[in-house]
Amino acid sequence: KKPGINCGRSFFICARPLGKSGEKEKGTEWRCPTFIWSSDWKKSQSQGA
């Protein structure tokens, strides 16, 4: 882990597993681009979105 502003921040990612090769596979059924910071999720939930 690199020290910095985002170190220790909570986040959500897609629950889909890694690809068949065991590596992240962009643009396939194995990995979607969903990434949401926990703080952003809480803001959207409090606004009713």
Stockholm file with secondary structure:
# STOCKHOLM 1.0

chainA/1-49         KKPGINCGRSFFICARPLGKSGEKEKGTEWRCPTFIWSSDWKKSQSQGA
#=GR chainA/1-49 SS CCCSTTTTCCEEECCCCCCTTSSCCTTBTTBCCCEEEHHHHHHHHHTTC
#=GC SS_cons        CCCSTTTTCCEEECCCCCCTTSSCCTTBTTBCCCEEEHHHHHHHHHTTC
//
